[in-house]
Amino acid sequence: MFKRKGHVPPTASYKEVWSKGDAADKLSFFFMGVSALKNKQWAKGLSLLISEIVFLVWFIFSGVSALSMLSNLGENKTKKVVFDQAQGVYVTKQPDNSVLILLFGIMALFLVIGFICLYVTNLRSTRANYIKKRDGKHIATNKEELASLLDSRLHATLMFIPMLGILFFTVLPTVFMISMAFTNYDRQHPIGFSWTGFQAFGNVLSGDLAGTFFPVLGWTLIWAVAATATTFLGGVLLALLIESKGIKHRKVWRTIFIVVYAVPQFVSLLLIAQFLDAQGPLNTLLQNWGWISGPLHFIDNEAAPWVARLTVIIVNMWIGIPVSMLVSMAIIQNLPQDQIEAARIDGANVFQIFHNITFPQILFVMGPSLIQQFIGNINNFNVIFLLTGGKPMNNNYNGAGSTDLLVNWLYNLTFGQQQRYNASAVLGILIFILSATISLIAYRHTTAFKEG
């Protein structure tokens, strides 16, 4: 039923519920679900009450300890030999596992926040029941409450499990990773580490890693722009060529490029890496034909940095153009033909039609997708890792090669010899900030956003 325009639903403050409500309403401020049980909403009442009991038991016996240890991530930071009075011998005392302490502490914070949200839900339910009693309205029975979960509140029922999955497998790991950026968790402190504030950020932005961060950041942005622009323009031009009049065997051409897209990316990249190797088929053929006297270095340690970077961009075109081609063909096939015919009658040539009709329509539809591709290229780990492995190496960089992107450098710092987990966490945060900022700015300037 729709509410009348300007109609304000009846309400009440929590102060009124406390002062004028019955005993069950007042007890609900301390024992969740009592009001629901009083009104025979058994499922809701028992769920709230049992949740509170379980939370309080956990909080007393485990939660307080987890939250208190979160402040210092454990008192014992190093291995110590101490005298055990009970056994009468010296024993080795291992350092506190700060990783587990941090993880359990963050989980404890999540549980406390979740309980607070559940408590607010309990208060809202109590207030809703109080208003209905005060105004003489019908209070939903237990059966009606359960039925609403499959009707008016079906969205909440269906979203419950996915939201839990997002919370524990996305939000929790993200918060855990962000927390690592404010510690000294690295190879020298693999088990017991401490909070260090913004020291890791200083190391990346102005310390020993700054000489690597800013050049790699510059190359990452150049790569993202070049990779996105070349695949987009190449896909559009290829789609126009295939869809143009007079082209025969269109299905064959479409199939060929779809096969390129269908082949797993890692297979294509590994094969191309072998093909471009100094001892690979390309150099072997060129030397056998007498065109070159020695092997050409495209992606190995002896390659010039600009050659390796240009090679990566060109190879990425082979992988990315078919995707843009498929989307562009779908748009071209649905373009308003009356506008194109009218433009031809008015004397417009092919380039004018493309510039004023075809390309704006394609850009309008693919604008948000281009932003997504750009952000994907910033985080495109596979192309660099599988094709060059970061080569050629750069002696001026700390743990990165000339073709490494920020995300590849993050991987090297985490799983390489340095194992600077805190610096890796900082890079993760900076990549997120960079991606989010560019996404918001670019999307707000798209035609789809302005006309939406």
C-alpha positions as a printed Julia matrix, in Angstrom:
452×3 Matrix{Float64}:
  0.0     0.0     0.0
  1.35    3.4    -0.98
  1.57    6.13    1.61
 -0.22    9.38    0.99
  1.97   12.23   -0.18
  3.16   14.19    2.82
  2.05   11.48    5.23
  4.42   11.06    8.18
  4.39    7.57    9.72
  3.85    7.45   13.49
  7.04    7.32   15.5
  8.36    7.46   19.02
 11.67    8.22   20.67
 13.59    5.62   22.59
 13.09    7.77   25.66
  9.33    7.4    25.26
  9.67    3.65   24.8
 11.68    3.46   28.03
  9.36    5.66   30.06
  5.97    4.51   28.75
  6.63    0.99   27.54
  5.84   -2.12   29.53
  8.33   -4.29   31.39
  9.19   -6.3    28.29
 10.0    -3.12   26.36
 12.28   -1.92   29.14
 13.99   -5.29   29.54
 14.72   -5.28   25.8
 17.21   -2.48   26.43
 19.28   -5.01   28.42
 18.16   -8.4    27.09
 17.65   -8.43   23.36
 14.5   -10.03   21.98
 12.38   -9.83   25.17
  9.84   -7.53   23.51
  9.61   -9.88   20.52
  9.1   -12.87   22.82
  6.41  -10.97   24.75
  4.55  -10.45   21.46
  5.0   -14.14   20.52
  7.53  -13.42   17.76
  9.45  -16.51   18.81
 11.92  -16.79   15.94
 13.09  -13.18   16.16
 13.1   -13.09   19.96
 15.05  -16.31   20.45
 17.53  -15.38   17.7
 18.28  -12.02   19.33
 18.46  -13.43   22.86
 20.7   -16.37   21.94
 22.95  -14.06   19.91
 23.42  -11.82   22.93
 24.2   -14.74   25.24
 26.72  -16.21   22.81
 28.34  -12.81   22.28
 28.67  -12.08   26.0
 30.17  -15.49   26.71
 32.67  -15.03   23.87
 33.44  -11.45   24.86
 34.16  -12.33   28.49
 36.32  -15.4    27.85
 38.01  -14.42   24.58
 36.95  -11.06   23.17
 38.45   -8.9    25.91
 41.82  -10.64   25.58
 41.81  -10.33   21.77
 40.99   -6.63   21.89
 43.5    -5.85   24.65
 46.36   -7.57   22.81
 45.51   -5.59   19.68
 47.08   -2.49   21.22
 50.64   -3.89   21.32
 50.35   -7.02   19.11
 51.91   -9.09   21.88
 54.4    -8.23   24.58
 57.12  -10.76   23.72
 58.71   -9.71   20.4
 61.85  -11.88   20.41
 62.88  -15.4    21.31
 63.99  -15.6    24.95
 65.55  -18.2    27.24
 63.87  -18.08   30.65
 64.01  -20.2    33.78
 60.86  -22.27   34.37
 60.31  -22.41   38.14
 57.84  -25.31   37.88
 60.19  -27.56   35.88
 63.41  -26.2    37.31
 65.04  -25.85   33.88
 65.7   -23.18   31.31
 63.23  -23.15   28.43
 63.04  -21.21   25.18
 60.09  -18.86   25.04
 58.95  -18.15   21.49
 57.82  -14.62   20.52
 54.12  -13.86   20.38
 52.59  -14.49   16.97
 51.62  -10.95   16.05
 49.97  -12.07   12.79
 47.39  -14.15   14.65
 46.99  -11.5    17.32
 46.26   -8.87   14.68
 43.88  -11.17   12.79
 41.93  -12.22   15.88
 41.87   -8.62   17.12
 40.36   -7.37   13.86
 37.85  -10.23   13.91
 36.95   -9.24   17.47
 36.35   -5.65   16.33
 34.11   -6.91   13.54
 32.13   -9.03   16.0
 31.71   -6.09   18.38
 30.53   -3.85   15.54
 28.19   -6.61   14.36
 26.73   -6.98   17.85
 26.19   -3.23   18.08
 24.3    -3.33   14.76
 22.25   -6.26   16.05
 21.5    -4.35   19.26
 20.29   -1.36   17.24
 18.07   -3.73   15.24
 16.66   -5.02   18.52
 15.89   -1.47   19.7
 14.18   -0.63   16.42
 12.08   -3.78   16.63
 11.13   -2.93   20.21
 10.16    0.6    19.23
  8.11   -0.67   16.28
  6.17   -3.05   18.52
  5.64   -0.28   21.1
  4.22    2.11   18.45
  1.81   -0.55   17.18
  0.62   -1.31   20.72
  0.28    2.39   21.5
 -1.77    3.06   18.37
 -3.83   -0.1    18.65
 -2.47   -1.63   15.45
 -1.86   -5.27   14.64
  1.52   -6.69   15.69
  2.89   -9.29   13.31
  2.78  -12.83   14.63
  5.66  -15.28   14.49
  4.18  -16.89   11.38
  3.74  -13.51    9.69
  7.3   -12.52   10.56
  8.69  -15.7     9.01
  6.44  -15.33    5.95
  7.73  -11.8     5.37
 11.25  -13.19    4.97
 10.04  -14.83    1.76
  7.89  -11.9     0.65
  8.39   -8.26    1.6
 11.85   -8.89    3.1
 12.98  -11.46    0.55
 15.87   -9.17   -0.45
 17.26   -9.34    3.09
 16.96  -13.14    3.15
 18.73  -13.56   -0.19
 21.47  -11.03    0.64
 22.34  -12.44    4.07
 24.76  -15.19    2.99
 26.42  -13.11    0.19
 26.94  -10.25    2.63
 28.58  -12.6     5.12
 30.84  -13.85    2.34
 31.8   -10.3     1.37
 32.43   -9.42    5.0
 34.72  -12.35    5.82
 36.42  -12.92    2.46
 36.73   -9.33    1.17
 36.29   -6.7     3.88
 38.14   -8.57    6.64
 41.23   -9.4     4.5
 41.26   -5.82    3.2
 41.24   -4.35    6.7
 43.9    -6.86    7.75
 46.1    -5.84    4.8
 45.61   -2.14    5.54
 46.58   -2.74    9.17
 49.85   -4.36    8.07
 50.89   -1.05    6.5
 51.12    0.5     9.96
 53.48   -2.14   11.39
 57.12   -3.19   10.92
 56.15   -6.63    9.6
 59.05   -7.67    7.37
 61.85  -10.21    7.08
 63.54   -8.94   10.24
 60.26   -9.15   12.17
 58.52  -12.25   10.78
 56.59  -13.24   13.92
 56.7   -10.56   16.58
 56.16   -7.06   15.2
 54.79   -3.77   16.48
 52.79   -0.76   15.39
 54.97    1.86   13.7
 52.4     4.36   12.46
 53.13    5.89    9.07
 56.79    4.82    8.97
 56.19    2.33    6.13
 54.43    5.04    4.11
 57.47    7.26    4.61
 59.78    4.52    3.37
 57.77    4.15    0.16
 57.1     7.82   -0.56
 60.28    9.47    0.66
 62.61    6.77    2.01
 64.66    3.97    0.5
 61.83    2.8    -1.76
 60.93    6.21   -3.19
 63.54    5.88   -5.94
 61.65    2.82   -7.16
 58.08    3.84   -6.41
 57.84    6.97   -8.53
 59.52    5.56  -11.69
 57.4     2.4   -11.46
 54.3     4.53  -10.87
 55.1     6.57  -13.98
 55.55    3.44  -16.1
 52.34    1.95  -14.66
 50.33    4.99  -15.76
 51.98    5.05  -19.19
 51.28    1.35  -19.61
 47.65    1.71  -18.5
 46.97    4.56  -20.93
 48.81    2.92  -23.84
 47.32   -0.54  -23.27
 43.78    0.82  -22.98
 44.02    3.2   -25.95
 45.68    0.74  -28.34
 43.29   -2.13  -27.65
 40.24    0.15  -27.82
 41.18    1.91  -31.05
 42.47   -1.31  -32.6
 39.25   -3.12  -31.72
 37.07   -0.33  -33.12
 39.01   -0.14  -36.41
 38.98   -3.92  -36.78
 35.24   -4.04  -36.13
 34.63   -1.29  -38.71
 36.73   -3.17  -41.23
 34.88   -6.46  -40.72
 31.45   -4.78  -40.74
 32.15   -2.56  -43.75
 30.39   -3.23  -47.04
 32.2    -5.41  -49.55
 33.98   -7.57  -46.96
 33.48  -11.25  -47.73
 33.53  -14.17  -45.3
 32.75  -12.02  -42.26
 31.96  -15.05  -40.11
 35.39  -16.48  -40.83
 37.16  -13.29  -39.75
 35.03  -13.02  -36.61
 35.78  -16.63  -35.73
 39.52  -16.16  -36.15
 39.66  -13.27  -33.69
 37.23  -14.92  -31.29
 39.58  -17.91  -31.18
 42.39  -15.54  -30.19
 40.22  -14.31  -27.33
 39.11  -17.82  -26.36
 42.64  -19.15  -25.91
 43.68  -18.78  -22.22
 45.76  -15.67  -21.72
 48.59  -17.41  -19.92
 49.0   -19.85  -22.85
 49.31  -17.01  -25.37
 51.73  -15.05  -23.2
 54.0   -18.01  -22.48
 54.11  -18.96  -26.17
 54.89  -15.38  -27.23
 57.6   -15.18  -24.57
 59.21  -18.28  -26.05
 58.77  -16.92  -29.58
 60.53  -13.64  -28.71
 63.32  -15.25  -26.67
 66.9   -14.66  -27.74
 67.1   -18.35  -28.68
 63.49  -18.5   -29.85
 62.0   -19.17  -33.3
 61.95  -15.52  -34.39
 65.66  -14.89  -33.8
 66.54  -18.31  -35.2
 64.7   -17.67  -38.47
 66.12  -14.16  -38.87
 69.66  -15.44  -38.3
 69.19  -18.4   -40.66
 67.95  -16.04  -43.37
 70.97  -13.81  -42.8
 68.93  -10.77  -41.89
 70.67  -10.34  -38.52
 74.07  -11.37  -37.27
 73.12  -11.78  -33.63
 69.9   -12.3   -31.66
 67.57   -9.39  -31.04
 66.74   -8.84  -27.38
 63.07   -8.04  -26.86
 62.17   -9.06  -23.31
 65.27  -10.48  -21.62
 67.84   -8.89  -19.32
 69.92   -7.64  -22.25
 67.0    -5.78  -23.83
 66.8    -2.0   -23.68
 64.05   -0.9   -21.23
 62.14    1.03  -23.89
 62.25   -1.94  -26.27
 60.89   -4.31  -23.62
 58.12   -1.87  -22.68
 57.15   -1.31  -26.31
 57.1    -5.07  -26.87
 54.79   -5.57  -23.9
 52.35   -2.97  -25.24
 52.34   -4.53  -28.72
 51.82   -8.05  -27.36
 48.97   -6.8   -25.18
 47.27   -5.51  -28.34
 47.17   -9.09  -29.66
 45.39  -10.17  -26.49
 43.13   -7.16  -25.93
 41.96   -6.08  -29.39
 39.56   -9.04  -29.9
 37.63   -8.05  -26.76
 37.11   -4.47  -27.94
 36.32   -5.77  -31.43
 33.45   -7.95  -30.2
 31.87   -5.11  -28.21
 32.38   -2.61  -31.04
 30.78   -4.92  -33.59
 27.68   -5.26  -31.43
 27.42   -1.46  -31.21
 28.06   -0.92  -34.94
 25.39   -3.43  -35.88
 22.84   -1.45  -33.83
 23.77    2.05  -35.03
 20.89    4.16  -36.44
 21.28    3.57  -40.17
 18.94    6.46  -41.03
 21.43    8.95  -39.57
 24.29    7.41  -41.52
 22.28    7.43  -44.78
 21.23   11.05  -44.19
 24.86   12.0   -43.63
 25.88   10.31  -46.87
 23.14   12.13  -48.79
 24.41   15.41  -47.34
 27.84   14.61  -48.76
 29.66   13.36  -45.66
 32.58   11.06  -46.38
 33.57    7.93  -44.45
 35.86    9.77  -42.04
 33.24   12.43  -41.23
 30.61    9.76  -40.57
 33.03    7.92  -38.3
 34.04   11.1   -36.45
 30.54   12.52  -35.94
 28.26    9.47  -35.71
 29.99    6.1   -35.31
 32.79    6.92  -32.87
 30.66    9.06  -30.46
 28.08    6.24  -30.27
 30.76    3.65  -29.56
 32.44    5.88  -26.97
 29.1     6.59  -25.27
 28.39    2.9   -24.79
 31.95    1.81  -24.01
 32.89    4.76  -21.76
 32.34    2.93  -18.43
 33.92   -0.21  -19.9
 37.02    1.77  -20.88
 37.39    3.0   -17.3
 37.15   -0.6   -16.14
 39.8    -1.66  -18.67
 42.07    1.19  -17.57
 41.86    0.15  -13.91
 42.32   -3.47  -14.95
 45.5    -2.52  -16.8
 46.86   -0.74  -13.72
 46.49   -4.07  -11.92
 47.39   -6.26  -14.93
 49.73   -8.66  -13.19
 49.59  -11.5   -15.72
 50.95   -9.77  -18.83
 54.16   -8.56  -17.17
 54.71  -11.61  -14.98
 54.21  -14.2   -17.73
 55.81  -12.28  -20.61
 58.87  -10.56  -19.16
 58.96  -11.38  -15.45
 59.89   -7.72  -14.93
 62.99   -7.93  -17.16
 65.26   -6.24  -17.94
 66.37   -5.81  -14.36
 67.23   -2.31  -13.21
 70.08   -1.79  -10.75
 68.59    1.54   -9.69
 65.37   -0.12   -8.54
 64.78   -1.88   -5.24
 63.17   -5.24   -5.99
 61.65   -4.26   -9.35
 62.53   -4.58  -13.02
 62.14   -2.07  -15.83
 58.8    -3.53  -16.98
 57.33   -4.24  -13.54
 54.07   -2.48  -12.66
 53.18   -1.47   -9.12
 51.26   -4.7    -8.6
 54.23   -6.78   -9.81
 56.56   -4.86   -7.53
 54.13   -5.52   -4.67
 54.41   -9.24   -5.45
 58.21   -9.07   -5.51
 58.35   -7.32   -2.15
 56.04   -9.91   -0.63
 57.45  -13.17   -2.02
 60.97  -12.08   -2.93
 64.06  -12.11   -0.76
 63.19   -8.87    1.03
 59.75   -9.98    2.29
 58.74   -6.43    3.22
 55.12   -7.16    3.98
 54.43   -3.73    5.45
 55.73   -2.0     2.3
 53.6    -4.34    0.19
 50.55   -3.35    2.22
 51.38    0.32    1.64
 51.6    -0.3    -2.1
 48.24   -2.06   -1.99
 46.67    0.96   -0.31
 48.27    3.4    -2.75
 47.14    1.32   -5.76
 43.61    1.32   -4.38
 43.65    5.08   -3.85
 45.03    5.61   -7.35
 42.46    3.31   -8.96
 39.52    4.71   -7.01
 40.48    8.34   -7.69
 40.94    7.82  -11.42
 37.71    5.81  -11.64
 35.62    8.48   -9.92
 37.09   11.37  -11.89
 36.87    9.57  -15.24
 33.36    8.26  -14.7
 32.02   11.68  -13.71
 33.29   13.02  -17.03
 31.7    10.32  -19.2
 28.67   11.12  -21.31
 26.83    8.16  -19.8
 27.14    9.72  -16.31
 26.17   13.24  -17.43
 23.08   12.03  -19.28
 22.16    9.36  -16.72
